């Protein structure tokens, strides 16, 4: 199952993401994305998750998101595909590898 994070600047998970991950087919409204007490549960077939279940899932999603920070940082710093092809043409595969390795070294997987 793929979880689509809330649409905000850095795509870090929020309460709504945790609730969707726990109860993907349920209907609900969260009036304040930072306040669990504003949850309105509209699903008569499934019970609402508890606040502790949501917080645990949010921690899990945030940890997974943060573990991929290096990917986002690398993506922002890699040259465009056009620039990479130009690098390959002018400097060969070894020159291109050097360019890419500099970014990979700057943002290691850890």
Secondary structure, 3 states (H helix, E strand, C coil): CCCCCCCCCCCCCCHHHHHHHHCCCCCEEECCCCCHHHEEECCCCCCCCCHHHHHHHHHHHHHHHHCCHHHHHHHHHCCCHHHHHHHHHHHHHHHHHHHHHHHHHHCCCC
